[in-house]
């Protein structure tokens, strides 16, 4: 798993690329505060090597809670900036700080 952040100097956004290795999975999405926890808006594309990848423009100077949804199972990002307990999910969410 990996997160790449690219600050865009001319816009108030950061291009964030999420990568997730899941060779056996059929579907993967990144869901969080930035897309209303909607898997359709966070769908990741599967590459030939089995990695799922997607790039999203997120507002900078903010932090976002998120998780991966892989074939219906929630997974946290091992390289998250931090983790935040969420009572609704009854679990920790990954946190992305921009």
Order of alpha helices (4+ residues) and beta strands (2+ residues): beta-beta-beta-beta-beta-beta-beta-beta-beta
